[in-house]
Amino acid sequence: DFKKLFFLQFFPRAEQERLKREYHSIRQTSSKTSMEFMQHFLRLAGFLGAAAGTEGEQAKNFQ
């Protein structure tokens, strides 16, 4: 799939790992509105593709 190939080719390994860590540790804080948090979460999930998990796994991570 294009997104996966693009991500693997144009994002250095260190950046890929940073995005994965950020995705798995993301939490909503008072500094972001619910909409801002959701947009950030979806952006990270979009970068990670299958690595973000199934919809159910993503729902668990969306807190």
Buried (B, 14 or more C-beta within 10 A) or exposed (E): EEEEEEBEEEBEEEEBEEBBEEBEEBEBEEEEEEEEBEEBBEEBBEBBEEBBBEEEEBEEBEE
